Amino acid sequence: MRYDYEQIDYQVDLPINIFTHTLERFPYHWHEDIEILFVLKGALEVRVNRDSYMVEEGEMFLVNSNELHFINTRTAFGKTQVLALQIQSEYLKKHRINIENKRFYLNSSEVGTVNLRIVNEMKYILAKMMDLILNRQNLYDLKIEKHLLDLVVILLEHFEVPKRENEHHDIDNDQRLLEILKYMNNHCTDTDFGLQDIAKEFSLNPQYLSRYFKAKVGISFKKKLDSMRLNKSLMTLQTTDEKITDIVFKYGFPDSKAYYRVFKELMGMTPSEYREQYLIEVEQNVPKDYLSINSRESLKSLFKYLERKQPSNEEIIVDKQYDMNLAGDTEPIRQSFKKLTTFGYAPHALRKEFYDQLKLVQKEIGFEFIRFHGIFSDDLLVYNEQVDGSYFFNFNHIDSLLDILLANKIKPFIEIGFMPKDLASTSDTIFRWNAHVSPPKDINRWIELLEAFIRHLINRYGLEEVRSWYFEFWNEPEVKYFWSGTREEFIALFAMSYRCIKKIDSELKIGGFGNIDFLSNMSWLEDFSKYLVKENVELDFYSFHVYNLTKEIKETRNPINDFGNVYLTGDIIKKLKESGNTSFGDEHNFTYRIDTIKNIMKGYPQLSKELWITEWNASVNSRDLVHDTCYMASFIVKNVIENYWKVEGMGYWTITDIFEEFNFEQPLFHGGFGLMTFNGIKKASYNAYYFLSKLGTELVLKEDDVFVTKKGEDYQILIYNYNHPNKLYSSFDFSQLSMTNRYSIFENKSKKSYQLNINGIQGEYTMKKQYVNRQQGSSFDAWVDIGAPSNIDKDTILFLKGKAEPGVKFQEISVQSGYSLQTVLLPHEIQLIELKKRY
């Protein structure tokens, strides 16, 4: 029988190898180190010596040191996906564990209910180790060793069995053969390596060595050497696009003919056929030594085992202390976060469920303006052409829409665009509702429509009212999917539109253009600025969009312009990932983006009279599952507090999941942008805005994670515990996310305790503490807790709406010579503490 020795190469800083891979068949082999196999998908047959074991999906099997074993897939359809953990025996010896004198039996399918908890803990440890390696978290190597020792202790306490007498096979007893095989493994890729080199190294006669080797191993030295070289070449063949001729010489074969002959003999196919069948795409932005063999599907199967809650004794309390003099100097707060909100599509405002949600938002938060796409959309029947070529305008539906907004005490921030279908010069569209993005086929008709629209607004709502509104021209015109014409055509269209509106009334506020913040080619703004200087025109405001994206390499163009039909399919994340240089930014990136835009705009005084962020969010993906989580509450609070004073308004995208830009399924918690679900259940993000709306008008104190304001004799303290997503998620790998588990991607899961030493006030106060965390104020977490039902009835909706409300606690306090306030925040938690004076 043929036996193969497998040399395991370990990273310098780690005593383990851990990886997932798809498996077909692996012949009898052995290695000095313990190996744990964890079947993630499919089924596996493991033969140890003459015994055979079936390992089903979700089960584990341990192979002992120097134990002959054979592995074969038993999956009927598809491929078997396996996680393998190999533990370095030398590392265990350093901890006085001589693995050669130990024997374990772990076949989790045979474990009784008593040890089921132990097995689940082992699965968690394996998933956690992979998580640490892929994300390279702080002190990841020490944390891996900690988990490894926990795993070894479990094996020693629960799965060690007596070592059988006379169980050693011939290979165990032949130390010289073991050394020869190791030497071969280390030198087999040398082109001139052969039998003579081994004979010289071990002081043996070549003829004797040849006979001895075949007798012990079962095949000739030449065939074994070819097999070793072939096995080493397979990973390169699977994970790179290197030419096969280069691979031939890289792994010691004399020529391509020899490589093809050995490949056909051992693998039953040609190298090209093997590459085509087993090609693995190497992931971007993640250490290649692991993700080159870790498939996204395998990782997703593995990371579901991270769902179990970590023991509370692993959580570290981080203490922070602040001294606050509430009688000190204050400064006024620009409440830009209450200036603007947004929704996706103008006709949605005519739906009852939208009206109900807007009414609630305005009652509890109270935004000043609201922005949306599609004021001239065909669903509103604004521009209409007759069969004979005549045309007419109809503003009835726009009137209904604006009446609804104004009835809820919110003013329109009108985005002028896109082009009505009958007025468009091409059939180019974007979004499911077919927003036409071309220049007009007749510029005079466009101007006529615009003039009629503005005059209608003034006549219906009054000049002073309309002067208080904002008119934003177009949306992201630098992206070709939002403007199919040339840059010159856009500037010309804006110029005529600007003159048209200003001619009606010079005090109407006109600006634009909703440029997206990862625009890297600033020539667009250069050209526009030159036009404004030439025409002596000054925009009333400039608007831009901010999403937490960053690029590693500076481009001379906007990468979105090369994204194919991304804006038609909505698959923007896939395209960003394929670009290879774009990822989600770190926890400081959002602020950095805003500061960068502000600094750029200093060079364009004609554009920077007022700055507005008319869209912002954590992700550009309308199906990013973190949007529903408690994380978004701390994300919003953090980025508002860091940036509120830099712009006139910050329009979070969007207030509701009533949003239909793309043709996607829409389950209850699908990762939509909204502060509320489509049926009106508040998310944790909603509560962030609710807390912000309760802040006072004067700033008392601003620290990294504490914000103190004042209104009259009352004080408001806003605190947050922000945790940033890990590197795997940031590289657009969502394998750690599922419909019910969305928190494994966060690096730091620590509580934080605060001591706030309050001075400068005296008297009797009511202290009201409201809080939002995974237990209270997060409807997504409540939905998961009740079993994540796909269909919910009215009673369940009412229950979830109740759980979506912040938690609240009251305390009556007396402040004489100061007061020490202590509070603890869970990961992602936000708290609003209000001190209300009692008279």
Solvent accessible surface area in square Angstrom, and as a share of the most:
residue,aa,sasa,rsa
1,M,154,0.69
2,R,73,0.26
3,Y,50,0.19
4,D,10,0.05
5,Y,15,0.06
6,E,48,0.21
7,Q,57,0.25
8,I,21,0.11
9,D,101,0.52
10,Y,42,0.16
11,Q,56,0.25
12,V,162,0.93
13,D,66,0.34
14,L,5,0.03
15,P,8,0.05
16,I,0,0.00
17,N,24,0.12
18,I,0,0.00
19,F,37,0.15
20,T,0,0.00
21,H,48,0.22
22,T,46,0.26
23,L,14,0.07
24,E,68,0.31
25,R,149,0.54
26,F,71,0.29
27,P,43,0.27
28,Y,29,0.11
29,H,4,0.02
30,W,1,0.00
31,H,2,0.01
32,E,45,0.20
33,D,12,0.06
34,I,3,0.02
35,E,9,0.04
36,I,0,0.00
37,L,5,0.02
38,F,0,0.00
39,V,0,0.00
40,L,8,0.04
41,K,84,0.36
42,G,15,0.15
43,A,11,0.08
44,L,0,0.00
45,E,13,0.06
46,V,0,0.00
47,R,78,0.28
48,V,13,0.08
49,N,59,0.30
50,R,233,0.85
51,D,65,0.34
52,S,68,0.44
53,Y,41,0.16
54,M,88,0.39
55,V,1,0.00
56,E,88,0.40
57,E,96,0.43
58,G,12,0.12
59,E,42,0.19
60,M,0,0.00
61,F,4,0.02
62,L,5,0.02
63,V,0,0.00
64,N,11,0.06
65,S,19,0.12
66,N,32,0.17
67,E,23,0.10
68,L,8,0.04
69,H,1,0.00
70,F,10,0.04
71,I,10,0.05
72,N,24,0.12
73,T,29,0.17
74,R,110,0.40
75,T,32,0.19
76,A,91,0.71
77,F,186,0.77
78,G,65,0.63
79,K,75,0.32
80,T,0,0.00
81,Q,9,0.04
82,V,0,0.00
83,L,0,0.00
84,A,1,0.01
85,L,0,0.00
86,Q,7,0.03
87,I,1,0.00
88,Q,53,0.23
89,S,10,0.06
90,E,100,0.45
91,Y,18,0.07
92,L,1,0.01
93,K,77,0.33
94,K,159,0.67
95,H,70,0.31
96,R,220,0.80
97,I,22,0.11
98,N,64,0.33
99,I,3,0.02
100,E,79,0.36
101,N,99,0.51
102,K,62,0.26
103,R,24,0.09
104,F,4,0.02
105,Y,70,0.27
106,L,1,0.00
107,N,8,0.04
108,S,9,0.06
109,S,60,0.39
110,E,108,0.48
111,V,32,0.18
112,G,47,0.45
113,T,123,0.71
114,V,135,0.78
115,N,41,0.21
116,L,92,0.46
117,R,171,0.62
118,I,13,0.07
119,V,3,0.02
120,N,75,0.39
121,E,53,0.24
122,M,0,0.00
123,K,21,0.09
124,Y,5,0.02
125,I,3,0.01
126,L,0,0.00
127,A,0,0.00
128,K,22,0.09
129,M,0,0.00
130,M,0,0.00
131,D,1,0.01
132,L,1,0.01
133,I,0,0.00
134,L,2,0.01
135,N,0,0.00
136,R,59,0.22
137,Q,15,0.07
138,N,118,0.60
139,L,104,0.52
140,Y,32,0.12
141,D,45,0.23
142,L,107,0.53
143,K,77,0.32
144,I,0,0.00
145,E,51,0.23
146,K,104,0.44
147,H,16,0.07
148,L,0,0.00
149,L,57,0.28
150,D,59,0.31
151,L,0,0.00
152,V,6,0.03
153,V,72,0.41
154,I,19,0.10
155,L,2,0.01
156,L,53,0.26
157,E,124,0.56
158,H,71,0.32
159,F,13,0.05
160,E,71,0.32
161,V,46,0.26
162,P,120,0.75
163,K,75,0.32
164,R,125,0.46
165,E,155,0.70
166,N,147,0.76
167,E,51,0.23
168,H,96,0.43
169,H,38,0.17
170,D,102,0.53
171,I,6,0.03
172,D,40,0.21
173,N,112,0.57
174,D,22,0.11
175,Q,103,0.46
176,R,96,0.35
177,L,1,0.01
178,L,12,0.06
179,E,67,0.30
180,I,0,0.00
181,L,0,0.00
182,K,43,0.18
183,Y,47,0.18
184,M,0,0.00
185,N,18,0.09
186,N,94,0.48
187,H,62,0.28
188,C,1,0.00
189,T,44,0.25
190,D,70,0.36
191,T,76,0.44
192,D,135,0.70
193,F,17,0.07
194,G,18,0.17
195,L,43,0.22
196,Q,121,0.54
197,D,59,0.31
198,I,0,0.00
199,A,5,0.04
200,K,177,0.75
201,E,98,0.44
202,F,52,0.22
203,S,103,0.67
204,L,30,0.15
205,N,85,0.43
206,P,29,0.18
207,Q,113,0.50
208,Y,86,0.33
209,L,1,0.00
210,S,45,0.29
211,R,158,0.58
212,Y,22,0.08
213,F,0,0.00
214,K,116,0.49
215,A,88,0.68
216,K,83,0.35
217,V,4,0.02
218,G,40,0.39
219,I,30,0.15
220,S,39,0.25
221,F,17,0.07
222,K,111,0.47
223,K,110,0.47
224,K,3,0.01
225,L,6,0.03
226,D,9,0.05
227,S,2,0.01
228,M,13,0.06
229,R,11,0.04
230,L,1,0.01
231,N,73,0.37
232,K,64,0.27
233,S,0,0.00
234,L,27,0.14
235,M,83,0.37
236,T,13,0.08
237,L,0,0.00
238,Q,23,0.10
239,T,18,0.11
240,T,49,0.28
241,D,134,0.69
242,E,57,0.25
243,K,142,0.60
244,I,25,0.13
245,T,71,0.41
246,D,77,0.40
247,I,0,0.00
248,V,0,0.00
249,F,114,0.48
250,K,105,0.44
251,Y,29,0.11
252,G,0,0.00
253,F,1,0.00
254,P,82,0.52
255,D,63,0.33
256,S,35,0.23
257,K,168,0.71
258,A,16,0.12
259,Y,0,0.00
260,Y,80,0.30
261,R,123,0.45
262,V,4,0.02
263,F,0,0.00
264,K,111,0.47
265,E,99,0.44
266,L,63,0.31
267,M,64,0.28
268,G,56,0.54
269,M,37,0.16
270,T,39,0.23
271,P,0,0.00
272,S,58,0.37
273,E,87,0.39
274,Y,16,0.06
275,R,46,0.17
276,E,149,0.67
277,Q,96,0.43
278,Y,32,0.12
279,L,100,0.50
280,I,35,0.18
281,E,140,0.63
282,V,45,0.26
283,E,21,0.09
284,Q,83,0.37
285,N,62,0.32
286,V,11,0.06
287,P,41,0.26
288,K,140,0.59
289,D,70,0.36
290,Y,9,0.03
291,L,0,0.00
292,S,14,0.09
293,I,22,0.11
294,N,1,0.01
295,S,33,0.21
296,R,79,0.29
297,E,89,0.40
298,S,0,0.00
299,L,0,0.00
300,K,98,0.41
301,S,25,0.16
302,L,0,0.00
303,F,2,0.01
304,K,97,0.41
305,Y,49,0.19
306,L,18,0.09
307,E,82,0.37
308,R,75,0.27
309,K,174,0.74
310,Q,51,0.23
311,P,55,0.35
312,S,89,0.58
313,N,133,0.68
314,E,64,0.29
315,E,63,0.28
316,I,119,0.60
317,I,83,0.42
318,V,59,0.34
319,D,109,0.56
320,K,62,0.26
321,Q,114,0.51
322,Y,32,0.12
323,D,103,0.53
324,M,3,0.01
325,N,88,0.45
326,L,1,0.01
327,A,69,0.54
328,G,30,0.29
329,D,143,0.74
330,T,48,0.28
331,E,99,0.44
332,P,115,0.73
333,I,18,0.09
334,R,111,0.40
335,Q,46,0.21
336,S,0,0.00
337,F,2,0.01
338,K,48,0.21
339,K,50,0.21
340,L,0,0.00
341,T,2,0.01
342,T,0,0.00
343,F,1,0.00
344,G,1,0.01
345,Y,12,0.05
346,A,0,0.00
347,P,20,0.13
348,H,8,0.04
349,A,0,0.00
350,L,67,0.34
351,R,85,0.31
352,K,147,0.62
353,E,68,0.31
354,F,1,0.00
355,Y,75,0.29
356,D,63,0.33
357,Q,7,0.03
358,L,0,0.00
359,K,116,0.49
360,L,55,0.27
361,V,0,0.00
362,Q,25,0.11
363,K,170,0.72
364,E,51,0.23
365,I,8,0.04
366,G,29,0.28
367,F,6,0.02
368,E,71,0.32
369,F,6,0.03
370,I,0,0.00
371,R,0,0.00
372,F,0,0.00
373,H,3,0.01
374,G,0,0.00
375,I,0,0.00
376,F,1,0.01
377,S,11,0.07
378,D,58,0.30
379,D,90,0.47
380,L,1,0.00
381,L,89,0.44
382,V,1,0.01
383,Y,10,0.04
384,N,29,0.15
385,E,53,0.24
386,Q,95,0.42
387,V,163,0.94
388,D,120,0.62
389,G,37,0.36
390,S,53,0.34
391,Y,67,0.26
392,F,97,0.41
393,F,47,0.20
394,N,30,0.15
395,F,21,0.09
396,N,102,0.52
397,H,65,0.29
398,I,0,0.00
399,D,13,0.07
400,S,50,0.32
401,L,0,0.00
402,L,0,0.00
403,D,52,0.27
404,I,35,0.18
405,L,0,0.00
406,L,48,0.24
407,A,76,0.59
408,N,12,0.06
409,K,178,0.75
410,I,1,0.01
411,K,53,0.22
412,P,0,0.00
413,F,0,0.00
414,I,0,0.00
415,E,0,0.00
416,I,0,0.00
417,G,0,0.00
418,F,5,0.02
419,M,5,0.02
420,P,1,0.01
421,K,123,0.52
422,D,58,0.30
423,L,0,0.00
424,A,12,0.09
425,S,55,0.36
426,T,63,0.37
427,S,99,0.64
428,D,62,0.32
429,T,38,0.22
430,I,1,0.00
431,F,16,0.06
432,R,135,0.49
433,W,38,0.13
434,N,87,0.44
435,A,4,0.03
436,H,14,0.06
437,V,3,0.01
438,S,0,0.00
439,P,21,0.13
440,P,17,0.11
441,K,105,0.45
442,D,48,0.25
443,I,57,0.29
444,N,105,0.54
445,R,52,0.19
446,W,0,0.00
447,I,32,0.16
448,E,78,0.35
449,L,0,0.00
450,L,0,0.00
451,E,62,0.28
452,A,30,0.24
453,F,0,0.00
454,I,0,0.00
455,R,109,0.40
456,H,50,0.22
457,L,0,0.00
458,I,30,0.15
459,N,127,0.65
460,R,115,0.42
461,Y,39,0.15
462,G,31,0.29
463,L,61,0.30
464,E,123,0.55
465,E,48,0.22
466,V,0,0.00
467,R,54,0.20
468,S,35,0.22
469,W,0,0.00
470,Y,15,0.06
471,F,0,0.00
472,E,0,0.00
473,F,1,0.00
474,W,0,0.00
475,N,1,0.01
476,E,7,0.03
477,P,6,0.04
478,E,16,0.07
479,V,0,0.00
480,K,101,0.43
481,Y,32,0.12
482,F,7,0.03
483,W,8,0.03
484,S,45,0.29
485,G,20,0.19
486,T,72,0.42
487,R,75,0.27
488,E,119,0.53
489,E,79,0.35
490,F,1,0.00
491,I,25,0.13
492,A,54,0.42
493,L,4,0.02
494,F,0,0.00
495,A,6,0.05
496,M,75,0.33
497,S,1,0.01
498,Y,24,0.09
499,R,119,0.43
500,C,13,0.08
501,I,1,0.00
502,K,36,0.15
503,K,178,0.76
504,I,31,0.16
505,D,18,0.10
506,S,81,0.52
507,E,103,0.46
508,L,0,0.00
509,K,47,0.20
510,I,2,0.01
511,G,0,0.00
512,G,0,0.00
513,F,0,0.00
514,G,0,0.00
515,N,3,0.02
516,I,7,0.04
517,D,5,0.03
518,F,3,0.01
519,L,22,0.11
520,S,24,0.15
521,N,47,0.24
522,M,47,0.21
523,S,42,0.27
524,W,13,0.04
525,L,3,0.01
526,E,77,0.35
527,D,49,0.25
528,F,0,0.00
529,S,12,0.08
530,K,133,0.56
531,Y,29,0.11
532,L,0,0.00
533,V,88,0.50
534,K,164,0.69
535,E,65,0.29
536,N,142,0.73
537,V,21,0.12
538,E,93,0.42
539,L,0,0.00
540,D,22,0.11
541,F,0,0.00
542,Y,3,0.01
543,S,0,0.00
544,F,1,0.00
545,H,0,0.00
546,V,0,0.00
547,Y,8,0.03
548,N,8,0.04
549,L,0,0.00
550,T,35,0.21
551,K,38,0.16
552,E,126,0.57
553,I,112,0.57
554,K,176,0.74
555,E,40,0.18
556,T,113,0.66
557,R,118,0.43
558,N,4,0.02
559,P,10,0.06
560,I,0,0.00
561,N,39,0.20
562,D,86,0.45
563,F,9,0.04
564,G,45,0.43
565,N,74,0.38
566,V,1,0.01
567,Y,21,0.08
568,L,94,0.47
569,T,61,0.35
570,G,9,0.09
571,D,59,0.30
572,I,15,0.08
573,I,15,0.08
574,K,106,0.45
575,K,55,0.23
576,L,0,0.00
577,K,37,0.16
578,E,105,0.47
579,S,44,0.28
580,G,23,0.22
581,N,9,0.05
582,T,1,0.00
583,S,17,0.11
584,F,11,0.05
585,G,3,0.03
586,D,84,0.44
587,E,72,0.32
588,H,119,0.53
589,N,9,0.05
590,F,3,0.01
591,T,26,0.15
592,Y,130,0.49
593,R,32,0.12
594,I,0,0.00
595,D,50,0.26
596,T,41,0.24
597,I,20,0.10
598,K,54,0.23
599,N,89,0.46
600,I,48,0.25
601,M,2,0.01
602,K,149,0.63
603,G,56,0.54
604,Y,21,0.08
605,P,84,0.53
606,Q,40,0.18
607,L,0,0.00
608,S,36,0.23
609,K,128,0.54
610,E,47,0.21
611,L,19,0.10
612,W,0,0.00
613,I,0,0.00
614,T,0,0.00
615,E,9,0.04
616,W,0,0.00
617,N,0,0.00
618,A,8,0.06
619,S,0,0.00
620,V,19,0.11
621,N,19,0.10
622,S,10,0.06
623,R,55,0.20
624,D,2,0.01
625,L,31,0.15
626,V,1,0.00
627,H,3,0.01
628,D,0,0.00
629,T,0,0.00
630,C,0,0.00
631,Y,6,0.02
632,M,0,0.00
633,A,0,0.00
634,S,0,0.00
635,F,2,0.01
636,I,0,0.00
637,V,0,0.00
638,K,11,0.05
639,N,3,0.01
640,V,1,0.00
641,I,3,0.02
642,E,44,0.20
643,N,0,0.00
644,Y,9,0.04
645,W,136,0.48
646,K,17,0.07
647,V,1,0.01
648,E,43,0.19
649,G,0,0.00
650,M,0,0.00
651,G,0,0.00
652,Y,4,0.01
653,W,7,0.03
654,T,0,0.00
655,I,2,0.01
656,T,1,0.01
657,D,1,0.01
658,I,4,0.02
659,F,15,0.06
660,E,62,0.28
661,E,15,0.07
662,F,29,0.12
663,N,121,0.62
664,F,73,0.30
665,E,153,0.69
666,Q,60,0.27
667,P,62,0.39
668,L,13,0.07
669,F,0,0.00
670,H,8,0.03
671,G,0,0.00
672,G,3,0.03
673,F,12,0.05
674,G,1,0.01
675,L,1,0.00
676,M,2,0.01
677,T,0,0.00
678,F,68,0.28
679,N,46,0.24
680,G,11,0.10
681,I,0,0.00
682,K,14,0.06
683,K,1,0.00
684,A,0,0.00
685,S,1,0.01
686,Y,1,0.00
687,N,1,0.01
688,A,0,0.00
689,Y,2,0.01
690,Y,40,0.15
691,F,0,0.00
692,L,1,0.00
693,S,18,0.11
694,K,79,0.33
695,L,8,0.04
696,G,0,0.00
697,T,69,0.40
698,E,59,0.26
699,L,19,0.09
700,V,24,0.14
701,L,36,0.18
702,K,82,0.35
703,E,66,0.30
704,D,111,0.57
705,D,7,0.04
706,V,0,0.00
707,F,2,0.01
708,V,0,0.00
709,T,0,0.00
710,K,46,0.19
711,K,124,0.52
712,G,52,0.50
713,E,92,0.41
714,D,44,0.23
715,Y,9,0.03
716,Q,10,0.05
717,I,0,0.00
718,L,0,0.00
719,I,0,0.00
720,Y,6,0.02
721,N,0,0.00
722,Y,26,0.10
723,N,3,0.02
724,H,27,0.12
725,P,7,0.04
726,N,1,0.00
727,K,111,0.47
728,L,1,0.00
729,Y,9,0.04
730,S,17,0.11
731,S,3,0.02
732,F,6,0.03
733,D,3,0.01
734,F,49,0.21
735,S,3,0.02
736,Q,3,0.01
737,L,5,0.02
738,S,34,0.22
739,M,79,0.35
740,T,54,0.31
741,N,16,0.08
742,R,0,0.00
743,Y,15,0.06
744,S,4,0.03
745,I,1,0.00
746,F,2,0.01
747,E,71,0.32
748,N,69,0.35
749,K,65,0.28
750,S,14,0.09
751,K,56,0.24
752,K,30,0.13
753,S,17,0.11
754,Y,5,0.02
755,Q,53,0.23
756,L,0,0.00
757,N,29,0.15
758,I,2,0.01
759,N,66,0.34
760,G,45,0.43
761,I,15,0.08
762,Q,120,0.53
763,G,21,0.20
764,E,68,0.30
765,Y,4,0.01
766,T,24,0.14
767,M,16,0.07
768,K,42,0.18
769,K,41,0.17
770,Q,12,0.05
771,Y,42,0.16
772,V,0,0.00
773,N,10,0.05
774,R,99,0.36
775,Q,106,0.47
776,Q,42,0.19
777,G,0,0.00
778,S,3,0.02
779,S,0,0.00
780,F,2,0.01
781,D,7,0.04
782,A,4,0.03
783,W,14,0.05
784,V,43,0.25
785,D,113,0.59
786,I,74,0.37
787,G,59,0.57
788,A,23,0.18
789,P,41,0.26
790,S,103,0.66
791,N,134,0.69
792,I,41,0.21
793,D,87,0.45
794,K,168,0.71
795,D,107,0.55
796,T,29,0.17
797,I,37,0.19
798,L,120,0.60
799,F,94,0.39
800,L,0,0.00
801,K,78,0.33
802,G,42,0.41
803,K,60,0.26
804,A,0,0.00
805,E,73,0.33
806,P,18,0.12
807,G,7,0.07
808,V,72,0.41
809,K,118,0.50
810,F,128,0.53
811,Q,92,0.41
812,E,106,0.48
813,I,9,0.04
814,S,60,0.38
815,V,1,0.00
816,Q,104,0.46
817,S,112,0.72
818,G,26,0.25
819,Y,52,0.20
820,S,60,0.39
821,L,9,0.05
822,Q,128,0.57
823,T,6,0.04
824,V,75,0.43
825,L,0,0.00
826,L,50,0.25
827,P,23,0.14
828,H,5,0.02
829,E,5,0.02
830,I,0,0.00
831,Q,3,0.01
832,L,0,0.00
833,I,0,0.00
834,E,15,0.07
835,L,1,0.00
836,K,85,0.36
837,K,54,0.23
838,R,87,0.32
839,Y,211,0.80
